[in-house]
Amino acid sequence: MKQFKTESKKLLDLMINSIYTNREIFLRELISNGSDAIDKLSFKALTDPSIELGADELAIRLAFDKDARTITVRDNGIGMTEQELDENLGTIAHSGSEAFKEENAEHQGDDIDIIGQFGVGFYSSFMVASRVRVVSRAFGSDQAFAWESDGVSGYTVAPAEPGELDGAGEHGTVVTLYLRESEVEGEDSPDKFLSEWGLRDLVRRYSNYVRHPVQMMVTRSRELPKPEDAGDDYTPQYESYQELETLNSMTPIWKKRSSEVEQADYDEFYTSTFHDWEKPARTISFHAEGAISYDALLFIPSRAPFDLYTKDYEKGLALYSSNVLIQEKCGELLPDYYNFVRGVVDSPDVTLNISRETLQHNSQLRAIERRVERKVKDELLAMMRDDREAYEKFFENFGRGIKFGIYNSFGASAGDLADLLLFWSAREGKMVSFAEYAAAMGADQDKIYYAAGDSRERLEKTPVVKSAVDHGFDVLLATADVDEFMFQGMRSYHAQAVAGDSEHKGTDERDLNLVNVSTADLDFATEEEKAAAEKAGEEHASVFEAVKEALGEKVVDVRASARAGEAPACISTEGPVSLEMERIMADGPEGMMAPGARRVLELNAGHPVFAKLTAAQEAGDTARIELYASLLYDQALLMEGLPVDDPVAFARNVCELM
């Protein structure tokens, strides 16, 4: 009995139980080793013309024996000598594949694609196996040798028994795992691997794109011929038979040039891989070279998954290295605001940790993320430009997340995301972008105006929005719960230079402030209208003071309005908290201290109701003033979509007035 050339028991135990977190990857590691062995033989054939290989004969074979509780992985690659078995499997962390890569680095990626790096993947077998036997015959050798270990006490290397390599060719390696006895049932039991479905699932998930065939004898059923003397009541009879099947697809679709792939093939890959019944809205395929090389295939879904905006949703792209799955969802490859993007990134250059389950250098991931982000943005802008209907559907599904990305970054992401935003235009009656809004601005406008609320239809009818539109200013209607907070974070939009015409002055390249039309110090009125409101405020100062006194702490001021239009009154705010922000925060978690808006009641001095107020003031009817003040305030709240403070009192006041 030989001992591992390290503190074997401690190191092997640490590695098996600490390095790997998912026992399923044992098959991925063994298949990768088999693929490396075939690649080494292929390379040897390329450099030695005397070696003739049938490329279609090189493969990895899987088998299982449920009764014996064994799983077998065979390859007809280059094989190992007795010394190589001792070095490669007896020395933990000695990687023959890594040494081969270093010696032939200039050929990596041509006709070979060596996967192994650390020399520890093989030992993941001991997560599921109590004993492992490896039989190997090196190419050109007459003798096969067997390595065997329980992963604890050491290992043996001895000549193999006659016939142990039958079915694997004259050279290659057979790895036999003797599975541990199951102590549990279900997903945690190694018994699930002792089935066609179990092995097929592992290959599909982790090794589907290994470049060599991964094959297994599978059981199929076929109908037997109907006997000639069978009657009309004959029941068809079936028989089972064995057939060799290739389990992996081998050629990744993302490695092909986009010009060589039909969109239907991309659609089929997307729907089958990501379990979506709708085709993707857009497909993005690109290859990058440089300090880090990689292939990427990205998809923008046509609809949002049901759990997109839940805490259980997990973003990320599938990360492969040399066609081997490393992470099903690598979140570092996508910013949060593009969490809806699905796809694959495959790079031989990412620096993996020893388990190949996570990555070491975040700088590499950030470089990929930045390129992915640019590609997604460019594709979305192209969709907005070339297929507006499709983009508006996309934005309906995913726009909320993009807005949240701006808010969550305190406006830092606005430069990258602002041009993707759409809002309903109160003047145009359609969805417009910031750039389109800026291009259509009137000659006297230097800001972007918006109104935030829970309903587009209600916002269009509010006095402040109607006043803005009536005076020639467009208003963006924002109805998502994140909109108001996003606008506060953005503060401004950086508009590019746009040529103007006789009606619109266009814009120079500059920053346009984003302003809520409900802001108290904002007024779209003409000079004549402002003068009339100011005069009314001076002439009836006592009326405004009386109404303010009647409302008490509900408002910070009562003033004459030049923008109420046909309404008797409207509500505006002072300070950073708007009415919409107050409403959303009030719906937050119970017990949360939500700041209130500083409300201003604006009265329309030209409305008949104001004449009633004036008459009550002149008559000294304090009770009537309090009644009118309360009703006008509650009416203004209702027009803003806000609840009245006391519905019972409101109903009583209406009845008293009637």
C-alpha positions as CSV (number, residue, x, y, z in Angstrom):
1,M,0.0,0.0,0.0
2,K,1.4,3.4,-1.1
3,Q,0.7,6.6,0.7
4,F,-0.4,9.8,-1.1
5,K,2.4,12.2,-1.4
6,T,1.0,14.8,1.0
7,E,-0.7,14.7,4.4
8,S,-3.2,12.6,2.5
9,K,-5.9,12.0,5.1
10,K,-6.2,15.6,6.1
11,L,-5.9,17.1,2.7
12,L,-8.1,14.7,0.9
13,D,-10.8,15.0,3.6
14,L,-10.6,18.8,3.4
15,M,-10.8,18.8,-0.4
16,I,-13.7,16.3,-0.7
17,N,-15.8,18.0,2.0
18,S,-14.8,21.6,1.7
19,I,-13.7,22.5,-1.8
20,Y,-16.7,21.2,-3.6
21,T,-20.2,22.2,-2.5
22,N,-22.2,20.2,-5.0
23,R,-21.6,16.4,-5.3
24,E,-23.2,16.3,-8.7
25,I,-20.1,17.7,-10.3
26,F,-18.1,14.5,-9.9
27,L,-19.3,13.3,-13.4
28,R,-18.4,16.7,-14.9
29,E,-14.9,16.3,-13.6
30,L,-14.5,12.7,-14.8
31,I,-15.9,13.6,-18.3
32,S,-13.6,16.6,-18.5
33,N,-10.6,14.3,-17.7
34,G,-11.7,11.9,-20.4
35,S,-12.0,14.8,-22.9
36,D,-8.5,15.9,-22.0
37,A,-7.2,12.4,-22.6
38,I,-8.8,12.3,-26.0
39,D,-7.4,15.7,-26.9
40,K,-3.9,14.7,-25.9
41,L,-4.1,11.7,-28.1
42,S,-5.5,13.8,-31.0
43,F,-2.6,16.2,-30.5
44,K,-0.1,13.4,-30.6
45,A,-1.6,12.2,-33.9
46,L,-1.2,15.7,-35.3
47,T,2.4,15.8,-34.4
48,D,3.2,12.2,-35.4
49,P,2.0,11.3,-39.0
50,S,2.6,7.6,-38.3
51,I,-0.4,7.6,-35.9
52,E,-3.7,7.0,-37.6
53,L,-6.9,7.7,-35.6
54,G,-10.5,7.5,-36.6
55,A,-11.9,10.7,-35.2
56,D,-15.4,9.2,-35.1
57,E,-14.1,6.4,-32.8
58,L,-12.9,8.7,-30.0
59,A,-15.6,9.0,-27.3
60,I,-16.4,8.8,-23.6
61,R,-18.6,6.0,-22.5
62,L,-20.8,5.9,-19.4
63,A,-22.4,2.9,-17.8
64,F,-24.0,2.0,-14.5
65,D,-24.8,-1.2,-12.6
66,K,-27.6,-0.6,-10.1
67,D,-27.1,-4.0,-8.4
68,A,-23.4,-3.6,-8.0
69,R,-23.8,0.1,-7.2
70,T,-21.2,1.2,-9.7
71,I,-20.8,4.0,-12.3
72,T,-18.2,3.6,-15.0
73,V,-16.6,6.3,-17.1
74,R,-14.4,5.1,-20.0
75,D,-12.4,7.0,-22.6
76,N,-10.2,5.8,-25.5
77,G,-7.8,8.6,-25.1
78,I,-4.0,8.6,-24.6
79,G,-4.1,6.6,-21.3
80,M,-1.6,6.5,-18.6
81,T,1.5,4.4,-17.8
82,E,2.2,3.0,-14.3
83,Q,4.4,6.0,-13.5
84,E,1.7,8.5,-14.7
85,L,-1.0,6.8,-12.6
86,D,1.3,7.1,-9.6
87,E,2.1,10.8,-10.4
88,N,-1.3,12.0,-11.5
89,L,-3.5,10.2,-9.1
90,G,-1.1,9.5,-6.2
91,T,0.0,13.2,-6.0
92,I,-2.9,15.4,-5.0
93,A,-3.0,18.7,-6.9
94,H,-0.6,17.4,-9.6
95,S,-2.2,18.1,-12.9
96,G,-1.0,16.3,-16.0
97,S,-3.4,18.3,-18.1
98,E,-2.1,21.6,-16.7
99,A,1.5,20.5,-17.5
100,F,0.4,19.5,-21.0
101,K,-1.3,22.9,-21.5
102,E,1.9,24.8,-20.5
103,E,4.1,22.7,-22.8
104,N,1.7,23.2,-25.8
105,A,0.2,26.6,-25.0
106,E,0.5,27.8,-28.5
107,H,-1.8,25.0,-29.8
108,Q,-4.5,25.4,-27.2
109,G,-7.8,26.2,-28.9
110,D,-6.7,24.8,-32.3
111,D,-7.5,21.2,-32.4
112,I,-7.2,20.7,-28.6
113,D,-9.0,22.3,-25.7
114,I,-7.6,21.0,-22.5
115,I,-9.9,21.6,-19.5
116,G,-8.0,20.4,-16.5
117,Q,-6.1,22.9,-14.3
118,F,-5.7,21.9,-10.7
119,G,-5.3,18.1,-10.5
120,V,-8.0,17.7,-7.9
121,G,-11.2,17.2,-10.0
122,F,-10.7,13.4,-10.0
123,Y,-11.0,13.3,-6.2
124,S,-14.5,14.7,-6.3
125,S,-15.4,11.0,-7.0
126,F,-15.0,10.3,-3.3
127,M,-18.0,12.5,-2.5
128,V,-20.2,9.8,-3.9
129,A,-17.9,6.7,-3.9
130,S,-16.4,4.7,-1.1
131,R,-13.9,3.2,-3.5
132,V,-12.5,4.1,-6.9
133,R,-10.7,1.9,-9.3
134,V,-8.9,3.3,-12.4
135,V,-7.6,1.0,-15.1
136,S,-5.5,2.6,-17.8
137,R,-3.3,1.5,-20.8
138,A,-1.1,4.2,-22.3
139,F,-1.2,4.6,-26.1
140,G,1.4,2.2,-27.6
141,S,1.8,0.2,-24.4
142,D,1.1,-3.5,-24.1
143,Q,0.4,-3.5,-20.4
144,A,-2.6,-1.9,-18.5
145,F,-2.3,-0.9,-14.9
146,A,-4.8,-0.3,-12.1
147,W,-4.9,2.4,-9.5
148,E,-7.3,1.8,-6.6
149,S,-8.1,3.7,-3.4
150,D,-10.8,4.3,-0.7
151,G,-9.7,7.9,-0.5
152,V,-8.6,7.4,3.1
153,S,-5.8,4.9,3.7
154,G,-3.8,5.3,0.5
155,Y,-3.8,3.7,-2.9
156,T,-2.3,0.8,-4.8
157,V,-0.9,0.6,-8.3
158,A,-0.6,-2.8,-9.9
159,P,-1.0,-4.6,-13.3
160,A,-4.6,-4.7,-14.3
161,E,-6.5,-7.9,-14.5
162,P,-6.9,-9.4,-18.0
163,G,-10.0,-8.1,-19.9
164,E,-10.5,-5.0,-17.7
165,L,-10.2,-2.7,-20.7
166,D,-12.5,-4.7,-23.0
167,G,-14.8,-2.3,-24.8
168,A,-12.5,0.7,-24.3
169,G,-10.1,-0.1,-27.2
170,E,-6.5,-0.9,-27.0
171,H,-5.7,2.3,-25.1
172,G,-7.5,4.6,-22.7
173,T,-8.8,4.7,-19.2
174,V,-11.7,3.2,-17.2
175,V,-12.8,4.8,-14.0
176,T,-15.2,2.7,-11.8
177,L,-16.9,4.3,-8.8
178,Y,-18.3,2.1,-6.1
179,L,-21.0,4.2,-4.7
180,R,-21.5,4.7,-1.0
181,E,-24.5,3.1,0.7
182,S,-27.3,5.6,0.8
183,E,-28.2,6.8,4.3
184,V,-30.9,9.1,3.0
185,E,-33.5,9.2,0.3
186,G,-34.4,11.7,-2.3
187,E,-32.2,14.5,-3.8
188,D,-29.3,13.9,-1.4
189,S,-29.0,10.2,-2.1
190,P,-26.3,9.0,-4.5
191,D,-28.8,6.4,-5.7
192,K,-30.3,9.0,-8.1
193,F,-27.1,8.7,-10.2
194,L,-27.7,4.9,-10.7
195,S,-30.2,5.4,-13.6
196,E,-30.3,6.4,-17.2
197,W,-32.2,9.6,-16.3
198,G,-29.8,10.5,-13.5
199,L,-26.7,10.3,-15.7
200,R,-28.3,11.8,-18.7
201,D,-29.4,14.8,-16.6
202,L,-25.9,15.3,-15.2
203,V,-24.4,15.3,-18.7
204,R,-27.0,17.6,-20.1
205,R,-26.5,20.1,-17.3
206,Y,-22.7,20.1,-16.9
207,S,-21.1,18.5,-19.9
208,N,-23.5,19.0,-22.8
209,Y,-20.9,20.9,-24.8
210,V,-17.8,18.9,-24.2
211,R,-16.3,18.5,-27.7
212,H,-16.2,14.7,-27.7
213,P,-19.2,12.4,-27.7
214,V,-20.4,11.2,-24.3
215,Q,-22.2,8.0,-25.0
216,M,-24.3,5.5,-23.0
217,M,-26.3,2.3,-23.8
218,V,-29.9,3.2,-23.2
219,T,-33.0,1.1,-23.0
220,R,-35.6,1.6,-25.7
221,S,-38.9,-0.1,-26.5
222,R,-40.3,-1.2,-29.9
223,E,-43.4,-2.9,-31.1
224,L,-43.1,-6.5,-32.1
225,P,-44.5,-7.6,-35.5
226,K,-48.2,-8.7,-35.3
227,P,-48.5,-12.5,-35.6
228,E,-50.2,-13.6,-38.8
229,D,-52.8,-15.6,-36.8
230,A,-53.6,-12.8,-34.4
231,G,-57.3,-12.0,-34.1
232,D,-59.1,-8.6,-34.1
233,D,-58.6,-8.4,-30.3
234,Y,-54.8,-8.6,-30.6
235,T,-53.0,-6.3,-28.1
236,P,-49.7,-4.9,-29.4
237,Q,-46.6,-6.4,-27.8
238,Y,-43.4,-4.6,-27.1
239,E,-39.8,-5.6,-26.4
240,S,-37.0,-3.7,-24.8
241,Y,-33.6,-3.4,-26.5
242,Q,-30.3,-1.6,-25.9
243,E,-29.0,1.2,-28.1
244,L,-25.9,3.3,-27.9
245,E,-26.9,7.0,-27.6
246,T,-24.8,10.2,-27.6
247,L,-26.0,12.2,-24.7
248,N,-24.3,15.6,-25.4
249,S,-24.7,18.0,-28.2
250,M,-21.0,18.7,-28.4
251,T,-21.0,21.9,-30.5
252,P,-22.1,24.9,-28.6
253,I,-24.3,27.2,-30.6
254,W,-22.6,30.2,-29.1
255,K,-19.3,29.2,-30.7
256,K,-20.8,29.4,-34.2
257,R,-20.7,32.7,-36.2
258,S,-24.1,34.4,-36.1
259,S,-24.1,34.3,-39.9
260,E,-24.0,30.5,-39.8
261,V,-27.0,30.1,-37.4
262,E,-30.6,30.6,-38.3
263,Q,-32.8,32.6,-35.9
264,A,-35.0,29.6,-35.6
265,D,-32.0,27.7,-34.1
266,Y,-31.4,30.5,-31.6
267,D,-35.1,30.5,-30.7
268,E,-35.1,26.7,-30.2
269,F,-32.0,26.9,-28.0
270,Y,-33.5,29.7,-25.9
271,T,-36.9,28.1,-25.4
272,S,-35.4,24.7,-24.5
273,T,-32.6,25.9,-22.3
274,F,-34.4,28.6,-20.4
275,H,-37.8,26.9,-20.4
276,D,-39.7,29.8,-21.9
277,W,-42.7,29.1,-24.3
278,E,-42.2,32.4,-26.1
279,K,-39.4,33.2,-28.5
280,P,-36.9,35.8,-27.4
281,A,-37.6,39.4,-28.4
282,R,-33.9,39.9,-29.3
283,T,-30.8,37.7,-29.7
284,I,-27.3,39.1,-29.2
285,S,-24.3,37.0,-30.2
286,F,-20.7,38.3,-30.1
287,H,-17.1,37.2,-29.6
288,A,-14.5,39.2,-27.7
289,E,-10.7,38.9,-27.8
290,G,-8.0,40.6,-25.8
291,A,-6.8,40.3,-22.3
292,I,-9.7,37.9,-21.8
293,S,-11.4,36.1,-24.7
294,Y,-14.9,34.9,-24.6
295,D,-18.0,34.0,-26.6
296,A,-21.4,35.4,-25.5
297,L,-24.9,34.5,-26.5
298,L,-27.6,36.7,-24.9
299,F,-31.4,36.8,-25.1
300,I,-33.9,39.5,-24.2
301,P,-37.1,37.7,-23.3
302,S,-40.4,38.7,-24.8
303,R,-42.1,38.6,-21.4
304,A,-41.2,38.9,-17.8
305,P,-41.0,35.7,-15.7
306,F,-43.6,35.6,-13.0
307,D,-41.1,35.9,-10.2
308,L,-38.9,38.7,-11.7
309,Y,-39.8,41.3,-9.1
310,T,-39.7,38.9,-6.1
311,K,-36.8,38.3,-3.7
312,D,-36.5,34.7,-4.9
313,Y,-35.6,35.7,-8.4
314,E,-31.9,35.0,-9.2
315,K,-30.2,36.8,-12.0
316,G,-27.2,35.7,-13.9
317,L,-25.8,34.2,-17.1
318,A,-24.6,30.6,-17.5
319,L,-20.8,30.7,-17.3
320,Y,-18.8,28.1,-19.1
321,S,-15.1,27.6,-19.3
322,S,-13.9,25.5,-22.3
323,N,-17.5,24.3,-22.9
324,V,-17.8,23.0,-19.3
325,L,-20.5,24.6,-17.1
326,I,-19.0,26.4,-14.1
327,Q,-22.0,28.3,-12.8
328,E,-25.6,28.1,-13.9
329,K,-26.3,31.7,-12.9
330,C,-23.3,33.9,-12.5
331,G,-24.7,37.1,-11.2
332,E,-21.5,39.1,-11.5
333,L,-21.9,39.1,-15.3
334,L,-25.1,41.3,-15.2
335,P,-26.0,44.5,-13.5
336,D,-29.2,44.3,-11.5
337,Y,-31.1,46.5,-13.9
338,Y,-30.5,44.0,-16.7
339,N,-31.5,41.0,-14.5
340,F,-34.0,39.9,-17.1
341,V,-31.3,39.1,-19.7
342,R,-30.6,35.4,-20.1
343,G,-27.8,33.7,-21.9
344,V,-24.3,32.1,-21.9
345,V,-20.8,33.4,-21.6
346,D,-17.9,30.9,-22.4
347,S,-14.3,31.8,-21.7
348,P,-11.2,29.7,-21.4
349,D,-9.5,32.6,-19.7
350,V,-11.5,33.2,-16.5
351,T,-9.5,32.4,-13.4
352,L,-11.3,29.7,-11.5
353,N,-10.9,28.7,-8.0
354,I,-9.8,25.2,-7.2
355,S,-13.3,23.8,-7.2
356,R,-14.2,25.4,-10.6
357,E,-17.5,26.4,-8.9
358,T,-16.6,30.0,-8.3
359,L,-14.2,32.5,-9.8
360,Q,-11.1,34.3,-8.3
361,H,-10.6,37.5,-10.2
362,N,-13.6,39.8,-10.1
363,S,-11.8,42.2,-12.5
364,Q,-12.3,39.7,-15.3
365,L,-16.0,39.4,-14.6
366,R,-16.3,43.2,-14.4
367,A,-14.7,43.5,-17.8
368,I,-17.1,41.0,-19.3
369,E,-20.0,42.7,-17.5
370,R,-19.2,46.1,-18.9
371,R,-19.1,44.6,-22.5
372,V,-22.4,42.7,-21.9
373,E,-24.0,45.9,-20.6
374,R,-22.9,47.9,-23.6
375,K,-24.2,45.2,-26.0
376,V,-27.6,45.0,-24.3
377,K,-28.0,48.8,-24.3
378,D,-27.1,49.1,-27.9
379,E,-29.6,46.3,-28.8
380,L,-32.3,48.0,-26.8
381,L,-31.7,51.4,-28.4
382,A,-31.8,49.7,-31.8
383,M,-35.1,48.1,-30.9
384,M,-36.5,51.4,-29.8
385,R,-35.4,53.0,-33.1
386,D,-36.3,50.2,-35.5
387,D,-39.3,48.4,-33.9
388,R,-41.0,50.8,-31.6
389,E,-44.0,48.6,-31.0
390,A,-41.8,45.7,-29.8
391,Y,-39.8,48.1,-27.6
392,E,-42.8,49.5,-25.9
393,K,-43.9,46.0,-25.2
394,F,-40.4,45.2,-23.8
395,F,-40.5,48.4,-21.7
396,E,-43.9,47.5,-20.3
397,N,-42.4,44.2,-19.1
398,F,-39.0,45.3,-17.9
399,G,-39.0,49.1,-17.6
400,R,-39.6,49.1,-13.9
401,G,-36.3,47.4,-13.3
402,I,-34.4,49.9,-15.4
403,K,-36.0,52.8,-13.5
404,F,-35.1,51.1,-10.2
405,G,-31.5,50.8,-11.4
406,I,-31.3,54.6,-11.7
407,Y,-32.9,55.1,-8.3
408,N,-30.9,52.4,-6.6
409,S,-27.6,54.0,-7.8
410,F,-28.7,57.4,-6.6
411,G,-28.7,58.6,-10.2
412,A,-25.2,57.4,-11.0
413,S,-26.6,54.9,-13.6
414,A,-28.7,57.6,-15.3
415,G,-26.1,58.3,-17.9
416,D,-26.3,54.7,-19.1
417,L,-30.1,54.1,-18.7
418,A,-31.9,57.4,-19.2
419,D,-32.2,57.0,-22.9
420,L,-34.0,53.7,-22.5
421,L,-36.8,55.2,-20.5
422,L,-40.3,55.8,-21.9
423,F,-43.2,57.8,-20.4
424,W,-46.7,58.8,-21.6
425,S,-46.8,62.2,-23.1
426,A,-49.8,64.3,-21.9
427,R,-49.6,66.4,-25.0
428,E,-48.7,63.8,-27.7
429,G,-50.9,61.1,-26.3
430,K,-48.2,58.4,-26.7
431,M,-45.0,57.0,-25.2
432,V,-42.0,59.2,-25.6
433,S,-38.4,59.1,-24.5
434,F,-36.5,61.9,-22.9
435,A,-34.6,62.6,-26.1
436,E,-37.9,62.8,-28.0
437,Y,-39.4,65.1,-25.4
438,A,-36.3,67.4,-25.5
439,A,-36.4,67.5,-29.3
440,A,-40.1,68.7,-29.3
441,M,-39.7,71.3,-26.5
442,G,-41.2,74.7,-27.2
443,A,-39.2,77.8,-27.6
444,D,-39.8,79.0,-24.0
445,Q,-39.1,75.7,-22.3
446,D,-35.8,74.8,-20.5
447,K,-37.0,72.0,-18.2
448,I,-38.6,68.6,-18.5
449,Y,-41.9,68.5,-16.7
450,Y,-43.5,65.4,-15.2
451,A,-46.4,64.4,-13.0
452,A,-46.4,61.3,-10.8
453,G,-49.4,59.3,-9.7
454,D,-51.1,56.0,-9.8
455,S,-53.2,56.5,-13.0
456,R,-52.5,58.1,-16.3
457,E,-56.1,58.9,-16.9
458,R,-56.4,60.7,-13.5
459,L,-53.2,62.6,-14.0
460,E,-54.3,63.9,-17.3
461,K,-57.3,65.5,-15.6
462,T,-55.5,67.2,-12.7
463,P,-55.5,71.0,-12.8
464,V,-51.7,71.3,-12.8
465,V,-51.2,69.0,-15.8
466,K,-54.1,70.5,-17.8
467,S,-52.7,74.0,-17.1
468,A,-49.3,73.0,-18.3
469,V,-50.6,71.4,-21.5
470,D,-53.0,74.3,-22.1
471,H,-50.0,76.7,-21.9
472,G,-48.0,74.7,-24.5
473,F,-45.8,72.6,-22.2
474,D,-45.7,68.8,-22.4
475,V,-45.8,66.7,-19.2
476,L,-44.5,63.2,-18.8
477,L,-47.0,61.1,-16.8
478,A,-45.2,58.7,-14.5
479,T,-47.3,56.0,-12.9
480,A,-44.8,53.4,-11.6
481,D,-44.2,53.4,-7.9
482,V,-40.5,54.0,-8.4
483,D,-40.9,56.9,-10.8
484,E,-41.0,59.8,-8.3
485,F,-38.0,58.5,-6.4
486,M,-36.1,57.9,-9.7
487,F,-36.7,61.5,-10.8
488,Q,-35.5,62.8,-7.5
489,G,-32.3,60.7,-7.9
490,M,-31.7,61.8,-11.5
491,R,-32.4,65.5,-11.0
492,S,-31.5,66.2,-14.7
493,Y,-31.3,64.7,-18.1
494,H,-28.3,65.2,-20.3
495,A,-29.8,66.0,-23.7
496,Q,-27.7,65.7,-26.9
497,A,-27.8,68.5,-29.4
498,V,-31.0,68.4,-31.5
499,A,-31.7,70.6,-34.5
500,G,-34.7,72.9,-34.2
501,D,-37.3,74.3,-36.6
502,S,-39.6,77.3,-36.8
503,E,-41.8,75.9,-34.0
504,H,-39.3,74.1,-31.8
505,K,-35.9,75.5,-30.8
506,G,-34.4,72.1,-30.3
507,T,-31.7,71.8,-27.7
508,D,-28.0,72.3,-27.4
509,E,-26.0,69.6,-25.6
510,R,-26.9,70.4,-22.0
511,D,-28.5,69.3,-18.8
512,L,-32.3,69.7,-18.5
513,N,-33.7,69.8,-14.9
514,L,-36.5,67.4,-14.2
515,V,-39.4,69.2,-12.4
516,N,-42.6,68.0,-10.9
517,V,-45.5,70.1,-12.1
518,S,-47.0,70.0,-8.6
519,T,-44.2,72.0,-7.3
520,A,-45.7,75.1,-5.5
521,D,-43.3,77.7,-7.0
522,L,-43.9,76.5,-10.6
523,D,-46.3,78.4,-12.7
524,F,-47.1,78.1,-16.4
525,A,-49.4,81.1,-16.4
526,T,-49.0,84.1,-18.7
527,E,-47.9,87.4,-17.2
528,E,-51.5,88.6,-17.3
529,E,-52.7,85.5,-15.4
530,K,-50.0,85.9,-12.8
531,A,-50.8,89.5,-12.3
532,A,-54.4,88.7,-11.8
533,A,-53.6,86.1,-9.2
534,E,-51.2,88.4,-7.4
535,K,-53.9,91.1,-7.3
536,A,-56.5,88.7,-6.0
537,G,-54.0,87.6,-3.3
538,E,-53.5,91.2,-2.2
539,E,-57.2,92.2,-2.3
540,H,-58.4,89.2,-0.5
541,A,-55.5,88.5,1.9
542,S,-57.9,88.1,4.8
543,V,-59.7,85.3,3.0
544,F,-56.5,83.4,2.4
545,E,-55.5,83.9,6.0
546,A,-58.8,82.7,7.3
547,V,-58.7,79.5,5.1
548,K,-55.2,78.8,6.3
549,E,-56.2,79.3,9.9
550,A,-59.2,76.9,9.4
551,L,-57.0,74.2,7.9
552,G,-54.4,74.5,10.6
553,E,-51.4,72.1,10.3
554,K,-52.8,70.4,7.2
555,V,-51.1,73.1,4.9
556,V,-48.1,75.3,5.2
557,D,-49.7,78.0,3.1
558,V,-52.9,79.1,1.2
559,R,-52.4,81.3,-1.8
560,A,-54.0,82.5,-5.0
561,S,-53.5,80.2,-8.0
562,A,-52.9,81.1,-11.7
563,R,-53.0,77.4,-12.8
564,A,-56.1,75.9,-11.3
565,G,-57.9,76.2,-14.6
566,E,-61.6,75.4,-14.1
567,A,-61.1,73.8,-10.7
568,P,-61.9,75.8,-7.6
569,A,-58.6,74.7,-5.9
570,C,-55.6,72.5,-6.3
571,I,-52.9,71.1,-4.0
572,S,-49.1,71.7,-4.6
573,T,-46.1,71.0,-2.4
574,E,-43.0,72.7,-1.2
575,G,-39.7,70.8,-0.5
576,P,-38.4,67.5,-1.7
577,V,-41.3,65.3,-0.7
578,S,-44.1,65.3,-3.3
579,L,-47.7,64.1,-2.8
580,E,-46.9,60.9,-4.7
581,M,-43.9,60.1,-2.6
582,E,-45.9,60.6,0.5
583,R,-48.6,58.3,-0.8
584,I,-46.1,55.5,-1.7
585,M,-44.2,55.8,1.6
586,A,-47.5,55.7,3.5
587,D,-48.2,52.3,2.0
588,G,-44.9,51.0,3.3
589,P,-44.2,48.6,6.2
590,E,-46.3,49.2,9.3
591,G,-44.4,51.3,11.8
592,M,-42.2,53.0,9.3
593,M,-41.9,56.8,9.9
594,A,-42.8,58.3,6.5
595,P,-42.2,62.0,6.0
596,G,-45.2,64.1,4.9
597,A,-45.3,66.5,2.0
598,R,-45.5,70.3,2.8
599,R,-48.8,71.0,1.3
600,V,-50.0,74.2,-0.2
601,L,-53.7,74.9,-1.0
602,E,-54.0,77.1,-4.1
603,L,-57.4,78.8,-4.6
604,N,-58.8,79.9,-7.9
605,A,-59.9,83.5,-7.3
606,G,-61.9,83.5,-10.6
607,H,-64.1,80.6,-9.6
608,P,-67.7,81.2,-8.3
609,V,-66.8,79.2,-5.1
610,F,-64.2,81.9,-4.2
611,A,-67.0,84.5,-4.3
612,K,-68.8,82.4,-1.7
613,L,-65.7,82.4,0.5
614,T,-65.3,86.1,0.1
615,A,-69.0,86.7,1.1
616,A,-68.6,84.5,4.2
617,Q,-65.5,86.4,5.2
618,E,-67.2,89.7,4.8
619,A,-70.2,88.4,6.9
620,G,-67.9,87.1,9.6
621,D,-69.3,83.6,9.2
622,T,-66.4,81.6,10.7
623,A,-68.3,78.3,10.6
624,R,-69.1,78.7,6.9
625,I,-65.4,79.5,6.1
626,E,-64.3,76.4,8.0
627,L,-66.9,74.3,6.1
628,Y,-65.8,75.7,2.7
629,A,-62.1,75.4,3.5
630,S,-62.4,71.8,4.5
631,L,-64.4,70.9,1.4
632,L,-62.1,72.6,-1.0
633,Y,-59.1,70.9,0.7
634,D,-60.7,67.5,0.5
635,Q,-61.7,68.0,-3.1
636,A,-58.2,69.0,-4.0
637,L,-56.9,65.8,-2.4
638,L,-59.3,63.6,-4.2
639,M,-58.3,65.2,-7.6
640,E,-54.7,64.2,-6.7
641,G,-55.8,60.6,-6.0
642,L,-55.1,60.9,-2.3
643,P,-57.5,59.9,0.5
644,V,-59.2,62.5,2.5
645,D,-58.1,62.7,6.1
646,D,-61.6,62.1,7.5
647,P,-64.1,60.6,5.1
648,V,-67.0,60.8,7.7
649,A,-66.4,64.5,8.2
650,F,-66.2,65.0,4.4
651,A,-69.5,63.3,3.9
652,R,-71.1,65.3,6.7
653,N,-69.8,68.6,5.2
654,V,-71.2,67.7,1.8
655,C,-74.6,66.9,3.3
656,E,-74.6,70.2,5.3
657,L,-73.8,72.2,2.2
658,M,-76.6,70.5,0.3
